[in-house]
Amino acid sequence: MRSDRKDDIDNYRHLTACFTCALKPKCTPDKLKRLKRWRHEGVLDKMQARLEHRPDAMLIRRQTVEHPGTLKSWMGSAHFLTKTLKNVRTEMSLHVLAYNIKRIIRIFGVGPLLEAMRA
């Protein structure tokens, strides 16, 4: 098997295996099969295996995290008003905090939120 890397894509081909393979007519009409794989595809494979092991994980995750599309629209098309990583993190944290407070008010109401803040 031979692998060539161009940017972040690995191109694989086996120069002799295809000629002796019984499945070649079903696999490819070319002389040999070429595979392209992203350099970080292993990370995606591991994540997919984890999701197959726990299919409810994404349902729980969708309920517990901020919705990026909503936050982006609040921020004005994902542009930050500050510069440097520290300041951008602070700005993003404020957006997330405001979003979560608004979400709590919508789910529980103002009364329970104020009660929880006093406790």
C-alpha positions as a printed NumPy array, in Angstrom:
array([[  0.   ,   0.   ,   0.   ],
       [  1.253,   3.457,  -0.857],
       [  0.211,   6.754,   0.656],
       [  0.825,  10.246,  -0.645],
       [ -0.158,  13.339,   1.314],
       [ -1.334,  16.491,  -0.39 ],
       [ -2.271,  19.205,   2.109],
       [ -4.495,  17.451,   4.697],
       [ -5.623,  14.581,   2.434],
       [ -3.92 ,  11.178,   2.303],
       [ -4.266,   9.348,  -1.013],
       [ -4.004,   5.569,  -0.685],
       [ -3.601,   2.975,  -3.411],
       [ -2.414,  -0.623,  -3.475],
       [ -0.649,  -1.26 ,  -6.73 ],
       [ -0.894,  -5.074,  -6.743],
       [ -3.851,  -6.083,  -4.559],
       [ -6.539,  -4.842,  -6.952],
       [ -5.35 ,  -7.098,  -9.781],
       [ -5.883, -10.284,  -7.734],
       [ -8.999,  -9.225,  -5.809],
       [-12.218, -11.14 ,  -6.559],
       [-14.344,  -8.091,  -5.678],
       [-12.616,  -5.749,  -8.131],
       [-15.439,  -5.801, -10.72 ],
       [-17.907,  -4.677,  -8.017],
       [-15.484,  -2.163,  -6.533],
       [-14.06 ,  -0.074,  -9.362],
       [-13.857,  -0.042, -13.156],
       [-10.387,   1.505, -12.947],
       [ -7.159,  -0.471, -12.86 ],
       [ -6.839,   0.08 ,  -9.118],
       [ -8.861,   1.554,  -6.26 ],
       [ -7.814,   4.925,  -4.9  ],
       [ -8.913,   6.086,  -1.47 ],
       [ -8.788,   9.6  ,  -0.104],
       [ -8.812,  10.175,   3.622],
       [ -8.615,  13.413,   5.589],
       [ -5.651,  13.579,   7.952],
       [ -7.916,  13.879,  11.017],
       [-10.548,  11.366,   9.901],
       [ -9.585,   9.058,  12.769],
       [-11.028,  11.601,  15.202],
       [-14.339,  11.531,  13.322],
       [-14.316,   7.728,  13.337],
       [-13.779,   7.64 ,  17.112],
       [-16.598,  10.122,  17.669],
       [-18.937,   8.118,  15.428],
       [-18.11 ,   4.948,  17.383],
       [-18.883,   6.758,  20.642],
       [-22.22 ,   7.954,  19.255],
       [-23.119,   4.454,  18.088],
       [-22.318,   3.165,  21.583],
       [-24.521,   5.878,  23.191],
       [-27.133,   7.066,  20.659],
       [-28.918,   9.291,  23.19 ],
       [-25.781,  11.397,  23.784],
       [-26.546,  13.893,  21.009],
       [-30.126,  14.37 ,  22.206],
       [-28.852,  15.246,  25.677],
       [-26.1  ,  17.464,  24.252],
       [-28.549,  19.436,  22.095],
       [-30.621,  20.206,  25.181],
       [-27.75 ,  21.346,  27.381],
       [-25.587,  23.577,  25.177],
       [-26.138,  27.006,  23.743],
       [-27.461,  27.114,  20.215],
       [-24.586,  28.472,  18.09 ],
       [-26.852,  29.835,  15.348],
       [-28.792,  31.913,  17.844],
       [-25.644,  33.19 ,  19.511],
       [-24.138,  34.122,  16.148],
       [-27.205,  36.13 ,  15.196],
       [-27.136,  37.888,  18.596],
       [-23.499,  38.751,  18.036],
       [-24.129,  40.169,  14.581],
       [-22.978,  37.534,  12.121],
       [-20.273,  36.068,  14.377],
       [-18.062,  39.162,  14.462],
       [-16.45 ,  40.008,  17.757],
       [-16.145,  43.611,  18.899],
       [-12.923,  42.969,  20.823],
       [ -9.452,  41.809,  19.887],
       [ -7.047,  39.335,  21.514],
       [ -8.061,  35.883,  22.623],
       [ -8.601,  36.883,  26.265],
       [-11.026,  39.673,  25.345],
       [-12.877,  37.571,  22.77 ],
       [-13.316,  34.806,  25.366],
       [-14.761,  37.347,  27.781],
       [-17.115,  38.715,  25.129],
       [-18.257,  35.219,  24.178],
       [-18.782,  34.308,  27.846],
       [-21.035,  37.344,  28.274],
       [-23.072,  36.327,  25.214],
       [-23.443,  32.791,  26.552],
       [-24.419,  34.073,  30.011],
       [-27.05 ,  36.41 ,  28.558],
       [-28.406,  33.641,  26.368],
       [-28.63 ,  31.206,  29.293],
       [-30.388,  33.761,  31.515],
       [-32.908,  34.466,  28.763],
       [-33.452,  30.723,  28.337],
       [-33.969,  30.153,  32.07 ],
       [-36.514,  32.978,  32.181],
       [-38.373,  31.442,  29.27 ],
       [-38.377,  27.941,  30.819],
       [-38.958,  28.692,  34.515],
       [-40.118,  32.304,  34.648],
       [-38.717,  35.368,  36.397],
       [-39.918,  34.455,  39.912],
       [-38.04 ,  31.164,  40.273],
       [-34.914,  32.742,  38.742],
       [-34.92 ,  35.57 ,  41.308],
       [-35.542,  33.059,  44.091],
       [-32.598,  30.955,  42.972],
       [-30.362,  34.026,  42.755],
       [-31.246,  35.026,  46.359],
       [-30.401,  31.541,  47.683]])
